Amino acid sequence: MTPRPARGAARPTVGDRRPDEAEALAVLTHAAAGDLLAAALATSGTGIASWRVDAVHHRPGDGVTVGYVVQTADGRHEYLLATTSRTCPRDVPGTLVARGPAGVVVVWRHPQDPVLPALGRACDPHRLADALPGAGPVTALELVGYRPLRRAVVRAERDGVPWFVKVLRPGDGNAADVVGRHRLLADAGVPVPRVAHASDDGLMVLEAIDGVPLLDALVAGCTPALADVLAPVLAFPPTVLDLPTRRPWSSRARAYAGALEVRPALEGRAHAVAAGVRSGLRRTDAGPTVPTHGDLHEAQLLVDDAGRVCGLLDVDTVGPGHLVDDLGCLLAHLHAVRPMTPALAATALRWTGEAAAFVDPDALRVRVAGVLLSLAAGALPADPEAPVDDSERLLTIAEACLA
């Protein structure tokens, strides 16, 4: 069954209600979820033998999406997803829509994502061939990142050349916006991947950039100055200010605390951090509005053998903002790395000191705490009974930032 192009986010149907994430998670990760999965497979005459929760994706304020590894009655393995997202369309062929204790739930079989119509093509080497430069077969196809209903990244090779295939939402202009950002920055000399192909269904092919991830360089003992790390962002052209504004992570502190309510032991601490962040945002100076990356962290930066930044990735969020939010994101992600080595801890301390040359230190600490809160929500394990050590660790660092 082939998904048709999505028409953008559908309006909630009559009777929909704002999803309670704790309730939705409880329903979608326990035994009752098996009935949903069985019903979804039954539409193609397939039975279910067993299933397990593989991943949980929280989108605070919108709902919960859960991914499942399913073994069918005839011994095959499939990947299914169920979401309570209010913005997920209810009328896409190949999906099952059900109503129950978790509200409205939409279920689909990967790769038939309701709002990413190009995902099926990106995951099929034969169908992907017409989008990749080269003449040989498409090989080494790997799904390296997938945020259901949002975007996906696939790595592929052709004729020995690696390519990264992004799958984006086409219906709301998201794909065209991202292509435009890449070309805007490339024209200004910013080292972003070259766009080799883009199509109306939201599929975009990017050239791979030589270099190693910044984190690998840091672990190996290379510690560039913060000014050098920021150099590509500081080189953004003024026309970035004409792009839409994206809210920074710290501005959604209350929503991320709400996502952590699914674990009662974390609820009080999470809301206390959120209150501290919101108070801090009001009393500190964010600085002027400037061109920003919007999601800057060590995985978005590639460096050469000398430790110089040679590549900037994932520029989907580029737009007007505050440099302190980019720095807060960078430092929060560095604090979140596991295992935290002495070298990484020293780098975080050094960059925090160097950041004072660019932004207000108090404002930075608040933003770091806000991003850590979002990472704590994202670190919740798929198993609702599993320990939440990583989320607790990130909350502890956030509390120290606000102390």
N, C-alpha and C positions, 0 to 999 in steps of 0.2 A: 504494500500500500504506500503510495507516494504522497507526501504532504504537499498541499498547494501553498503558494506564497501567502504569508501572513498579511493581514490587512491592518496591522497595528494593534495596539492594546484594545480589547473589547471593553465596553462599559459593563460593570457588574450587572448580572441579571437580577430581575425582581426577586426579592427574597434573600439575596446575598447579605451577609453581615460581615462586619470587620472581623477578621480571623483572630481568635485567641491563640497565640503561638504555643503556649503551654498545653492547651487542650488539643490543638492540632498535632503537635509532636507526640503526645501520648497516644492518640489514635493511630497515627501513621507509622509508629514504630512498634506497635504491639500486634497481637494475634489478629485483630479485626482487619488489619491491612491485607492479610492474605486473601480475604474475600474480594477486595478491590482488584488485586492482581489477577486472581482467577477469573473475574468478570472481564477484565481487559483482554486476557488471552483467549477467553471463550469466543470473542468476536471473530477470531480467525480459526476456530475449531480446535484450539490447542488447550490441553490441560496443564495443571501445575503440580509438580512433585514436591518442590521445596523452595524456600526463599529466605533471604537475609537482608537486613539493612546494610547498605554500603556507605552512604553519605547523607548528611543533612545540610541543607543550605537555608540559612535564615536571611530573609530580607525584611528587616524591621519595619513594621507598619504595613506591610503588604501580605506577608504569609510565610509559610514554610514549604520547602520542596524536599522530598526524600527520594533517594535513589536506591534501587534494590537489585541484587543479583538473584535471578530466578532460574531454577532448573525446571524445564518443561517435562511433561509426562513421557515424551519420547526421547529424553536424555539430552536435549540441547540446552544451552545456556543463553539467556537473554537478559537485557538490562532494561528495567522499567522505572518510570518516575511518576510520582504523584505530588500534586501541588495544591495548596489552598490559596494561591496568589489571586487576589481580586482582579489583577490586570491581565491574567491569562485568558485568551479567547476561549469561548465555550462552544464554538461552532466549526472547529477544524476537523476535517475527516481523519479518522484513525485514532481519535481520542475518545475516552470514556468519561462522561460527566456524571458524578454521583453526589447525592446530598445525604448528610448524616451528622453525627455529633461534632465533626470538625468543620461543619459548614459545607460549602460547595468544594468538591475535590475533582480535579482533572487528572486523568491518568493517561500516559502514552508510553509507547515502546521506542527506546532509543534506536536510531537517531531521528525519530519523527517529532522533534521539538516543535510545539505549536507556533512559536514565533521566530524560529530560526530555520526557514525552509531550505537553506543551502547546506545544512549540517549533513543530510544524507549524501549529497554530492561530495562533500569534503571527506567523508569517511569511506568513499568507494573509489579505489584507484582507477577504475575504468572511466567512471563519470568525471573524475577530477582531471583527467589527462588533457582535456581541451582548455584548461585554465593555466596549466604549468608550461613554461618555456621548455623546449627540448623535444626529442623525438622518440626516446626509448620509453619503456614501461615505467609507470610510477611505482616506486618501491618505498620500503621503510616507513609506511604510513603509521603515525602514532598520534593519538589524541592526548595532547600534553596539558590541556586546560579546558574545563567546561563549567560554565556557570549557567545552569538551566534557565531558559527564558531570557537570557542576557547576551551571552557570547560564548564562543569556543575558539580554541587554537589547535590546529593540527600541523604536525611536522611531516614533511614528505620529501622524498628525493627523486630526482629524475636525471639520468645520465651522470650520476654521482654528485649532483649539485643539490644542496639542501635548500628547501623553501619553507616558509611558514605561512599557513593558510588561516586567515581569520574569518570566522563566521559571525556576522553581525545582524541586528534587526534591520530589515529593509523598510518596514512599513511606516516608521516614524522619522525617517531621514537619518537614522543613526549611522548607517553604512556610508552614505554620501558625506556626512559630516567628518567621519574618521578619515576617509580618503582625502578630503580637503585639508585636514590638519597635517597629514603627512606631507602633502605637496607644498603647503605653506611653509613648513619648517625646512624642508629640503631646499627650497628656493632661497632661504635665508642662510644656508650653509650649516644648519644644525645636523649632526650626524644621525639621522633617522633612517630606518630601512626604506629602500626604494620600493614603490608600488609597481609590481610587474603586471598585475591584472586586477580589475574590479568589475563586478557585474551587478545588475539590478536586484538579484536575489539576496544580496548581502555578503557575497563571497569576495574576499580580497586576498591576493597573493603578495607576500612581502619577501624581498631578497634577504637572505641571512647576512648578518654583519660579522666579520672576523673580530675576535676579541674574547676575553673571558669575563664571566660575571664578576662584578665588583666584590661580592662576598668571597669568592674564591681567592681573589687577590688579597683581601684583608686577612683571611685565614693564613695565607702564605707569608704574611708579614709585611706586605706592601700597604702603606697607609698614606694615601694622597691627602694633601691639604683640603679642607672643606671648600675653599674657594675654587679649587680645581674640579671638585666633584660637581659643584654648582655651575661651572662654566657653560655647559650647553643650555641650561635654563636661563641663565643671565644673558645669553645671546639670542633669546627669542625675539622676533621682530615685534614692533609696536602694534602691528595689525592683529596680533593675538587678542588684544583688548576688545576687538570687535566681535569676538566669538561669544557664545552664551556662557554665563557664569555657572559654575558647578559648586554646590554647597560643599564645604570641607567636612572631613570626617568628624571633627570635634563638634560641629553644629548639630549633629544628630545623636548627641550623647544620651539623651533620654530614651530614644528608640533602641539603642544598643543595650542600655540597661534593661529595657523591657524584654529584649531577646534572652537575656540571662535569667529572667524570671522562671524559665523552664527548669532551673536548678534552684530550689528554695534556699539552699545553703549559700548561694552567691547573691541572692536578690538584694539584701540589705546593703552589702558592700558595693554592689554595682550602682545602685541608685545614689549612694553617698558620693561615689566618684562622679557620677553624672551631675549631681548638684554642684560639686566643686568645680567641674569643668564649666558649667553654664554660668556660675558666678564669676569665674575667672575670665571668661570671654567678655563679660560686661565691664570688668574693671581694668583690663589690660589693653594696651595699644597694639593693634594688629599691623600698623604701618600702612603705607600707601597701597593702592591697587596697582598691581603689576602683572605682566604675563607669567603664568605659572604652569607647572606640569599637572598638578591636581592629584597625583598618586605616586609621588616620587619615593622610591626605596631602592635598596641595593640590587634587587633582581631586575630593575629597569635600566641598569647602567652596565655597560661593557667597557673594559679597559684593555689597553695594549700592553706589551711586555714592559713598558716603562711606567705603567700605572696611570697613564693618561686616559681620560674618558674618550672612547672612540665610537660609542654607540648609545643612543637613547631609545628605549623601547616603550611600547604601549602608550602612545601619545593621544589616546582616545579622549582623555579628560583635560587636555590642554585648553586653557582659557584664562580670563581675568581672575585674579584672586590676590592672596597675600603670601609673600615669600615665607612668612613664619609658618604657614600651614604646610608648605612643601618641606621645610626643615623639620617640622614636628613629625611629619610622616616618615621622613628618612631616619630620624633618631629613634622613633618608636619601633620601627621594624628592626633596627639594629639591636635594640634592647630585647626584642622578641626572639632573636636567633637562638636556637638550641643545637648543640650545647654552647653556652656562653663561655668562650675561652678568655684567658687574661688579655690576649691581644685585642679581641673584639671589645672587651670592657674598656681597655685603654683608649681605643679609637672613639668609642661613644663619649668618653669623658673629654677627650681632646676636641672633638667636633662640637660638643656642647659649649666649651670655652670659646672656640673660634666663631661660633654662631653669634656671639655678642657683637661682632663687627657688622652684622647684617640686620639683626632684629632685636627686639626687647627680650631679655632673658626670662622675665616673668611670663610674658605672653607665650614664649616658646614652651615653658614647662606645662602650661595649661593645654596647649595643643598636643604635646607629647602624651599627656594623660588621656586626652580625648581619643587619640588614635589607638592607644593601648586598650582602651575600653572596647573599641570596635574589634580589635584583634582577639580580645578575650571572648567576645561573643562568637567569633568565627572559629575559635579553638575548641568549642564544645564538641565532645565525641559523639559519633552517630549513635552509639549504644547509650540509652538513657540511664542505664545502671552503672556505666563505667566511671572511674574517677575523673575529676575535673582538675587535675593537677596543673595543667598548662594554663587554664583560665584563671585559676587562683594565683599563679605566679605572675601573670600579666596584671591582674588587679592589684597585687602587692606593689609592683613597680609604679603603677599609676597613682596609687595612694602616696608613695614616696615623692612623686613629682609635685603633688598638691600640698604636701606637708609644709 
